[in-house]
Amino acid sequence: MEITGLRVQHTRSHSDAMFHFPSRVSVITGKNGSGKTTLLEALYIALRGSSFRGSDMEFLSAGSEWWRIDMKLKDDTTRVVKFNSQKLSARKQFDIDSKTNYRLPVAKKYPVILFEPDDLRLLSGSPSRRRQFIDTFITQINPAYSAITRKYDRSLKQRNAALKQPGVTRDDMFVWDTAIAEYGAEIIRARVQIIERINTALADTYYSIAGVRDAVSLHYSHTLIDGIEQKLTNDLYTNFTRDSLLGFTSVGPHRHDIISEFNDAPAISVASRGEIRSIILALKFIEVDVAKESTGQSPVVLLDDVFAELDEQRQKRLAEKCSNNQMFITSTAAYTGIDSAAVNALD
């Protein structure tokens, strides 16, 4: 797949804008607030089926009833995504290959690697940000995983609502405890497996960026053990009294974390700023490789104002790594460290 054009209508900062991408590397420049990230968001929606920033309604420009994305490909086919806020159901639809779907079919999802400035604070940020990173990573190579996380989130929401009801008992929790344990066990297994896969390449990938043989690894905060589903069930049962007082579920994969170690110590405590950025860059490089290896497709790479956050050496390594991928780069300046790029400037 190669994207050659994009039109967005009534999307956040753009009422109607068209862009042409004659090169596999495209740079979108403009001031902060000019709508650069909105264009990456539109590409992401068209390729993955949902936004990385918010809901379909949030993507809609103020005062508008509908939005539309038209993405043109090199083979002259188009992929259209439409959203109508006035409809009560089936608000969003995807028109691809003369067929209309109300959710992007798994077979039509294309791997996308998104790199944004907040990713550079991944190790120092909240556990929820690290869980999101790992879960997005898994979804790229296992489309069924998103259905599992949706079912888990629904069950968790219903259990939390039930916990707030007066007079609630342990028996009232049985159906939700069973669902949370079932889907939670699948989530934990998938997270542990992908972390193991990342670790097989992390040290060498870090070395290719930093040029130093440091020991770098990731670890899941809850070790995978036999009978994880039963253990989750027991934990939910045991913590019922506490949870009913708190009004929310205090155990489960929604509370877990991914720990990074650097030379046998917590990376966030001992690694320098440059070393941490090399670790995160290595994780992104591995994400590109795993997505390609698992899907057989070369991922589209979206770099949202990242070059300004990297020094020249890391800019060069990032450009080299993604040289065989179609890239879309946003920047507040025309220079990004990438040569021979098509530039679309936003006023």
SVG drawing of the C-alpha trace seen along z (x, -y; Angstrom):
<svg xmlns="http://www.w3.org/2000/svg" viewBox="-31 -31 61 55">
<polyline fill="none" stroke="black" stroke-width="0.4" points="0.0,0.0 1.2,-3.5 -0.9,-6.6 -0.8,-9.3 -3.5,-11.7 -5.7,-12.8 -8.8,-14.9 -10.4,-15.8 -13.7,-17.5 -15.0,-19.0 -12.3,-17.3 -11.1,-19.2 -9.0,-22.0 -9.9,-21.5 -13.2,-22.3 -12.1,-21.0 -8.4,-20.4 -6.7,-18.3 -3.1,-17.0 -0.9,-15.3 1.9,-12.9 4.2,-12.4 6.9,-10.9 7.1,-7.9 8.3,-10.4 6.0,-13.4 6.6,-16.3 3.7,-18.3 4.8,-21.7 3.0,-24.4 2.6,-26.3 1.3,-24.6 -2.5,-24.4 -2.5,-24.4 -3.9,-20.9 -0.8,-18.8 -1.6,-16.0 -5.2,-15.9 -3.9,-14.8 -2.0,-11.9 -5.1,-11.1 -7.1,-10.9 -4.6,-8.5 -4.6,-6.4 -8.5,-6.2 -8.5,-5.2 -5.8,-2.5 -6.7,-1.2 -10.4,-2.0 -10.2,-4.3 -8.4,-7.4 -5.4,-7.5 -6.6,-10.7 -10.2,-10.4 -13.7,-9.5 -15.4,-10.0 -17.3,-12.9 -14.1,-14.6 -12.7,-14.3 -15.7,-16.4 -15.1,-20.1 -17.1,-22.4 -20.6,-23.2 -20.5,-20.4 -22.8,-17.4 -20.5,-15.1 -16.9,-14.5 -15.3,-12.6 -11.9,-11.2 -10.9,-10.3 -7.6,-8.5 -6.2,-7.9 -3.8,-5.0 -1.2,-4.6 -3.3,-2.1 -6.0,-4.8 -8.3,-3.2 -9.7,-5.1 -10.6,-4.4 -13.4,-6.6 -14.4,-7.0 -17.7,-8.9 -19.2,-9.9 -22.6,-11.4 -23.4,-12.6 -27.1,-12.9 -27.5,-9.1 -28.5,-7.1 -26.6,-4.0 -24.0,-3.1 -22.7,-6.6 -19.3,-5.7 -18.9,-3.8 -16.0,-2.6 -16.3,-2.5 -13.6,-0.2 -13.5,1.8 -17.2,0.9 -18.3,2.3 -19.6,0.5 -18.8,1.6 -19.6,0.0 -16.4,1.2 -13.1,1.6 -12.8,5.3 -9.7,7.0 -8.5,7.9 -8.5,4.2 -6.6,3.0 -3.1,1.9 -0.1,1.8 0.7,-1.7 3.5,-2.8 2.8,-6.0 5.6,-7.9 4.7,-11.1 6.6,-13.3 4.7,-11.8 6.3,-8.4 9.6,-9.8 8.3,-10.0 7.0,-6.5 9.3,-5.2 8.6,-8.1 4.9,-8.4 2.0,-6.6 1.5,-2.9 -1.6,-3.3 0.5,-4.9 2.8,-1.8 -0.1,0.6 -1.5,-1.3 1.8,-1.0 2.0,2.7 -1.7,3.3 -1.4,1.2 1.7,3.3 -0.2,6.5 -3.2,5.3 -0.9,4.6 0.0,8.3 -3.2,9.9 -6.3,8.1 -8.5,10.3 -6.8,8.8 -8.8,5.6 -12.0,7.6 -10.6,9.2 -9.7,5.8 -13.2,4.4 -14.9,7.3 -12.6,6.9 -13.3,3.1 -17.1,3.7 -17.0,6.3 -14.8,4.0 -17.2,1.1 -20.2,3.2 -18.4,4.6 -17.4,1.1 -21.0,-0.1 -22.3,2.9 -19.8,2.2 -21.3,-1.3 -24.8,0.2 -26.0,0.3 -26.2,3.8 -24.1,5.4 -22.8,8.9 -20.0,11.2 -22.5,13.3 -23.7,10.3 -20.1,10.1 -19.9,13.7 -20.8,13.0 -18.4,10.0 -15.6,11.8 -15.8,14.7 -15.7,12.5 -12.9,10.3 -10.8,13.4 -11.4,15.0 -10.5,12.0 -7.9,10.7 -6.0,14.0 -5.9,13.7 -4.6,10.1 -1.9,11.1 -0.7,14.0 -0.6,11.8 1.4,9.1 3.9,11.5 4.4,13.1 5.0,9.8 7.4,8.6 9.4,11.8 9.4,11.3 10.6,7.7 13.4,8.8 14.9,11.1 15.7,8.1 15.9,5.2 19.6,5.3 20.9,5.6 18.6,2.9 19.6,0.6 23.2,1.2 22.6,0.3 21.3,-3.1 23.6,-3.9 26.7,-2.0 27.1,-0.8 26.5,2.8 24.2,2.0 21.8,4.6 18.3,3.5 15.1,5.4 11.3,5.1 9.5,7.0 5.8,7.4 4.8,6.4 2.8,9.7 4.6,12.9 2.7,15.3 1.9,18.5 -0.2,21.6 -3.8,21.1 -3.8,17.3 -7.5,17.3 -8.2,19.0 -5.8,16.7 -7.6,13.6 -10.9,15.1 -9.5,15.7 -8.1,12.1 -11.4,10.5 -13.2,12.6 -10.7,11.8 -10.7,8.1 -14.4,7.7 -14.8,5.9 -12.0,3.5 -13.4,2.9 -16.9,2.2 -15.5,-0.5 -13.4,-2.0 -16.1,-1.8 -13.8,-0.3 -11.9,2.9 -8.4,2.8 -7.0,6.0 -6.5,7.1 -4.5,6.3 -5.9,2.7 -3.7,2.1 -0.5,3.8 2.7,2.1 5.6,2.8 9.0,2.2 12.1,1.3 15.6,2.3 18.9,0.9 22.0,2.7 20.0,4.6 18.4,1.5 15.2,-0.4 15.9,-2.4 14.0,-5.5 16.4,-5.7 19.8,-5.1 19.6,-5.8 20.5,-9.2 18.0,-11.2 19.9,-10.1 19.9,-6.5 16.2,-6.5 15.5,-8.0 17.6,-5.3 15.6,-2.6 12.3,-4.1 13.7,-4.4 14.7,-0.8 11.2,0.2 9.8,-1.7 12.3,0.0 11.2,3.4 7.6,2.4 8.3,1.7 10.1,5.1 7.5,7.1 4.6,5.5 6.2,6.3 7.2,9.8 3.8,10.7 1.6,9.1 3.9,9.3 3.2,5.7 5.5,2.7 3.9,0.5 3.1,-3.2 5.1,-5.3 3.6,-8.4 6.1,-10.7 4.3,-13.5 6.8,-16.3 9.3,-13.9 12.5,-15.0 12.6,-18.2 12.9,-16.0 15.8,-14.0 19.5,-14.8 21.1,-14.5 22.4,-11.0 19.0,-9.6 17.3,-11.5 19.7,-9.8 19.1,-6.3 15.3,-6.9 15.5,-8.0 17.6,-5.0 15.4,-2.5 12.2,-3.8 13.8,-4.4 11.8,-1.4 8.5,-2.5 6.1,-5.2 6.5,-8.0 4.4,-11.0 6.2,-13.5 4.9,-16.6 7.2,-19.5 7.0,-23.1 10.1,-23.7 10.7,-22.7 14.0,-20.9 13.5,-17.5 16.8,-15.7 15.1,-13.8 16.2,-14.5 14.2,-14.2 10.8,-14.6 7.6,-16.1 6.5,-19.0 2.9,-20.0 2.8,-23.3 -0.2,-24.4 -0.8,-28.1"/>
</svg>
